[in-house]
Amino acid sequence: MAKAVRLADIGKKLNVSTVTVSKALSGQKGVSEELRAKIIQLADEMGYQKSESRKNTNEGKSFTLGIIVADRYVSENQSFYWKLYQEIARQAVSRTCFAMLEVISSEVEKRRELPKVLLEKKADGLIIMGEFERGYAEFLAEDAGVPLISLDTTGRGKSSDCVVSNNLMGGYEMTNYLFSMGHSRIGFVGKRLITTSIDDRYFGYLKSLMEHGVPWREDWVIDDRDSDGVMDNEKEFILPEDMPTAFFCNSDLAASMMYQKLVREGYDVTGDISIVGFDNYLADQFAGIGLTTYEIDTKEMAKRVVHIILHKLLNARYSTGTFVIPGRFIERESVRRIGPPVPFV
């Protein structure tokens, strides 16, 4: 079966961008008539075909939205990204559009292959949900051939548009809360330089430490996953000899796994160690203890990302840059007050 011709293939032959090719073939402004004629002629010669979903857009303004996520983020039954996808699907339907999810394997990332929704021309636009390996993100930014936007990551490629939760301020707020409950010995649970979301939450943690005059301790920064993003509380979650009194965990899942590790090691949560999380998506709290966490507004994130990608499909010049959605602090029972609030310096 012959490989489908992509916009990037046409652009490469004429040394122009995929955006220019897209404009020329869709009749949009910003392309000279001479270049437009060359692009149309080459597209015909190469056998380029529009996707069926795109052919109908000028009539009913109905689009098919491709959504991709790395398989390492949806291996759990209760994945934050499953919840986020469901919200996107609801928002797409409300806009008379269709959302199509594709889970990308690590092999596809390494081989720099386009998602099937693009290879088979089933998607008009692409939502990149969560972090991908840097090289793959850059590859998509160059070769996707359709409008795209990143969700829950600022992206590591050349895509300028993204929708994220306010991770830095969320991490800052959660750490400030622990200080307000009398804790000054606070650890962080999360692998750094794996995702931009974890890094931003870590930076919020550091900001709070600095403002309270508390020095950073390397032995209190606990990895929750390996370099491939796989979480395992046997191999990771290595506890320090000198324990803090509280941990800010970068996600609810990390908090749950940290809880299991602490219990196995003989600690009482919350008697000995307090824990806070981030996301507020786990349906079941551990051992009857409600997890204090920072809720990500998945409904608003889904609403905003669908709004932006549809506008990008209708106007090639439309861009929003980074769109930050605020979250909400939720207090439950996983933190014990051990003293008066620790003041800011």
ROBAVEX-561781 format. One record per residue (C-alpha): residue in one letter; x, z, y. Coordinates in steps of 0.1 Angstrom, whole numbers, padded with zeros to 4 digits, always signed. Each point is the difference from the previous one (the first is absolute). Layout:
residues N
AXZY ...
end
This chain:
residues 345
M+0000+0000+0000 A+0015-0011+0034 K+0008+0028+0024 A-0024+0003+0029 V+0014-0012+0033 R+0002+0028+0026 L+0001-0001+0038 A+0036+0013-0003 D+0010-0030-0021 I-0013-0024+0027 G+0016+0020+0028 K+0034+0001-0018 K+0001-0038-0002 L-0007-0004+0037 N+0020+0031+0011 V-0030+0017+0016 S-0018+0033-0007 T-0029+0005-0023 V-0020+0011+0031 T+0006-0034+0016 V-0010-0018-0032 S-0032+0021-0002 K-0009-0007+0036 A+0006-0037-0005 L-0022-0003-0031 S-0028+0022+0014 G-0002-0019+0033 Q+0011+0029+0022 K+0019-0003+0033 G+0037+0006+0004 V+0013-0030-0019 S+0008-0034+0015 E-0020-0030-0013 E+0031-0017-0012 L+0010+0030-0021 R-0035+0006-0012 A-0002-0036-0013 K+0033+0005-0018 I-0012+0032-0016 I-0033-0015-0011 Q+0017-0031-0014 L+0025+0021-0020 A-0027+0023-0012 D-0019-0029-0014 E+0031-0015-0016 M+0009+0033-0017 G-0036+0005-0012 Y-0007+0032+0019 Q-0036+0013-0005 K-0019+0026+0020 S-0014+0029-0020 E-0037-0003-0006 S-0006+0033+0018 R+0017-0013+0032 K-0020-0033+0000 N-0032+0020+0007 T+0014+0022+0027 N-0010-0022+0030 E-0037+0001-0012 G-0007+0036-0011 K+0032+0017+0012 S+0003+0015-0035 F+0035+0007-0012 T+0017+0012-0032 L+0025+0028+0007 G+0028+0004-0025 I+0013+0036-0004 I+0032+0008-0018 V+0015+0033-0010 A+0030+0009-0022 D-0009+0012-0035 R+0020+0032+0004 Y-0026+0012+0026 V-0031-0005-0022 S+0013+0013-0034 E-0019+0033+0005 N-0038+0002-0006 Q-0005+0016+0033 S+0021-0022+0023 F-0002+0002+0037 Y+0002-0038+0001 W-0030-0005-0023 K-0020+0020+0025 L+0014-0020+0029 Y-0008-0033-0018 Q-0036+0010-0006 E-0004+0007+0037 I+0015-0034+0008 A-0024-0017-0024 R-0030+0017+0016 Q+0011-0010+0035 A+0006-0036-0012 V-0034-0003-0015 S-0016+0013+0032 R+0017-0029+0018 T-0012-0025-0026 C+0035-0003-0014 F+0014+0007-0035 A+0030+0022-0008 M+0022-0009-0030 L+0026+0025-0013 E+0032-0010-0018 V+0024+0026-0014 I+0036-0012+0004 S+0025+0009-0028 S+0036+0009+0007 E+0010-0032-0018 V-0019-0021+0025 E+0016+0019+0029 K+0035-0006-0014 R-0006-0037-0007 R-0014-0005+0035 E-0032-0016-0013 L-0031-0005+0021 P-0032+0019-0011 K-0023-0021-0021 V-0027+0003+0026 L+0023-0022+0022 L+0014-0022-0027 E-0035-0009-0012 K-0012-0003+0037 K-0027+0026-0005 A+0007+0020+0031 D-0003-0009+0037 G+0019+0030+0012 L+0022+0027-0015 I-0001+0038+0003 I+0032+0016-0012 M-0010+0035-0011 G+0028+0025-0002 E+0037-0004-0002 F+0019-0028-0018 E+0036-0006-0006 R+0017-0012+0032 G+0010-0034-0013 Y-0035-0007-0013 A-0017+0010+0033 E+0023-0023+0019 F-0007-0028-0025 L-0038+0004+0005 A+0004+0000+0038 E+0018-0033-0003 D-0018-0018-0028 A-0036+0014-0002 G-0013-0030+0020 V-0031+0020+0010 P-0006+0027+0027 L+0010+0034-0013 I+0000+0037+0010 S+0015+0031-0014 L-0021+0031-0008 D+0013+0036-0004 T+0036-0012+0008 T+0017-0014+0030 G+0015-0026-0023 R+0036-0008-0008 G-0003-0037+0006 K-0008-0021+0031 S-0037+0006+0002 S-0007+0015+0034 D-0036+0012-0006 C-0008+0031-0020 V-0025+0029-0003 V+0013+0034-0008 S-0010+0036+0001 N+0017+0023+0025 N+0025+0012-0025 L+0026+0014+0024 M-0025+0022+0019 G-0018+0009-0033 G+0033+0013-0014 Y+0007+0018+0032 E-0035+0016+0000 M+0003+0011-0036 T+0034+0016+0005 N-0012+0017+0033 Y-0029+0015-0020 L+0025+0016-0025 F+0019+0015+0029 S-0033+0013+0014 M-0006+0018-0033 G+0033+0019+0004 H+0022-0023-0022 S+0034-0009+0013 R+0016-0010-0033 I-0017-0033-0006 G+0010-0028-0024 F-0009-0036-0001 V-0011-0019-0032 G+0005-0037+0001 K+0026-0027-0008 R+0015-0014+0032 L+0006-0037+0007 I-0026-0010-0027 T-0030-0006+0024 T-0003+0000+0037 S-0030+0023-0003 I+0020+0027-0018 D+0028-0004+0026 D-0023+0004+0029 R-0016+0031-0015 Y+0036+0014-0005 F+0008-0008+0036 G-0031+0020+0010 Y+0013+0029-0021 L+0034-0002+0016 K-0015-0001+0035 S-0019+0032-0007 L+0031+0017-0014 M+0020-0009+0031 E-0027+0012+0024 H-0001+0034-0018 G+0038+0003+0000 V+0002+0000-0037 P+0030-0019-0015 W-0005-0027-0026 R+0011+0008-0035 E+0009-0028-0025 D-0008+0021-0030 W-0035+0004+0012 V-0008-0037+0000 I-0012-0007-0035 D-0003-0035-0015 D-0034-0007-0015 R+0009-0034-0016 D+0029-0021-0011 S+0015-0030+0018 D-0027-0023-0016 G-0028+0021+0013 V-0009+0016-0034 M-0012+0036+0003 D+0009+0024-0027 N+0000+0038+0004 E+0023+0005-0029 K+0028-0022+0014 E-0007+0005+0037 F-0014+0030+0019 I+0033+0018-0005 L-0004+0035+0015 P+0028+0016+0021 E+0015+0033-0010 D-0009+0015+0034 M-0037-0008+0003 P-0020-0005+0032 T-0033+0018+0004 A-0020-0033+0006 F+0002-0037-0007 F-0014-0029+0020 C-0006-0027-0027 N-0002-0036+0012 S-0032-0007-0020 D-0027+0018-0019 L+0014-0014-0033 A+0034+0014+0008 A-0016+0033+0009 S-0018+0000-0034 M+0031-0007-0019 M+0020+0025+0020 Y-0027+0026-0009 Q+0004-0007-0037 K+0038+0003+0003 L-0002+0033+0018 V-0024+0015-0025 R+0022-0011-0029 E+0029+0018+0018 G-0020+0032+0003 Y-0009-0002+0037 D-0034+0011+0013 V-0018-0025+0023 T-0009+0013+0026 G+0014+0035-0006 D+0037-0010-0001 I-0001-0036+0014 S-0024-0017+0023 I-0007-0038-0002 V-0015-0026+0023 G-0006-0037-0008 F-0009-0033+0017 D-0027-0026-0006 N-0031+0021-0011 Y-0009-0023-0029 L+0003+0021-0031 A-0035+0008-0014 D+0011+0031-0019 Q+0021+0028+0016 F+0024+0019-0022 A-0010+0033-0018 G-0029+0006+0023 I+0023+0000+0031 G-0011-0024+0027 L+0029-0020+0014 T+0006+0002+0038 T+0008-0036+0010 Y-0001-0027+0026 E-0028-0025-0006 I+0007-0036+0005 D-0030-0019+0015 T-0003-0027-0027 K-0033-0013+0013 E+0014-0006+0035 M+0032-0015-0014 A-0020-0024-0021 K-0023-0009+0028 R+0029-0007+0024 V+0020-0020-0025 V-0029-0023-0009 H-0008-0004+0037 I+0036-0010+0008 I+0005-0024-0029 L-0033-0018+0008 H+0010-0005+0036 K+0034-0013-0011 L-0018-0025-0022 L-0021-0012+0029 N+0028+0000+0025 A+0036-0007-0011 R+0014+0017+0031 Y-0020+0033-0004 S+0023+0030-0005 T-0003+0037+0003 G+0034+0014-0009 T-0001+0034-0016 F-0035+0016+0000 V+0002+0038-0006 I-0031+0018-0014 P-0002+0038+0006 G-0007+0023-0030 R-0016+0034-0003 F+0014+0034-0010 I-0019+0018-0028 E+0006+0036-0007 R-0006+0014-0035 E+0015+0028-0021 S+0035-0012-0009 V+0018+0018+0028 R+0005+0038+0003 R+0007+0016+0033 I+0032+0020-0003 G+0005+0011+0036 P-0007-0007+0037 P+0003-0036+0012 V+0036-0012+0005 P+0003-0010+0037 F+0013-0032+0014 V+0034+0003+0016 
end
